Amino acid sequence: MSAITKPGPKGLILAGAAVLAFLKLWEGDQQHIVYADKLAGGLPTVCAGITPHTASRPLAIGDVWTEEECDAEERRIVKETQQALIRCLKVSVPQGVFDALTSHAHNLGWPDTCGSRAVRLMNAGEMSAGCRALAWNPDGSPAWAYSENQYYRGLHRRRLAEMEMCLDGIRGMEGVVGDRPGRGGTDRE
């Protein structure tokens, strides 16, 4: 039942308690009956955001999962997502940044996160700007807050929480490689 706590590549904790708790805030907790997620076009979903795209077994609306099944599957999925993120990150990032990217990738899929402007900025050493890009487009509009071309305030609130987790991860770190003063952008970047 406990999360994997040994350091992964680059010294990061994989499937740690903090990121699992954060995901439960946004994906739901105690969702043991497979339901049709309206924001995902009716996609069968269970536990903390497990879908047919990530589950190790088929999902059918109405199926019931135990708490133990949810916990084991969630840890497996988060660890696989984080291993994919490690492959696309070309720079070392603090745990808070990694956990914020994990939440983003858990919600949207690691290919979208790895291909995002946020990760491109981070790989270029622009950590603050990369964190802000989790929630804001360059034109100041909300990023990653739409489903089927409709804006969802809850999705944007999640993106803002991910951005804050990411920024908290780099706060107090003097001389984050490549994160030059004046190039970090604004709250709307």
Buried (B, 14 or more C-beta within 10 A) or exposed (E): EEBBEEEBEEEBBBBBEBBBEBBBEBBBBEBBEBBEBEBBEEBBBBBBBBBEEBBEEEBEEEBEBEEEBBBBBBBBBBBBBBEBBBEBBEBEBBBBBBBBBBBBBBBBBBEEBBEBBBBBBBBBBBBBBBBBBBBBBEEEEBBBBBBEEEEBEEBBBBBBBBBBBBBBBBEEEEEBEBBEEEEBBEEEB
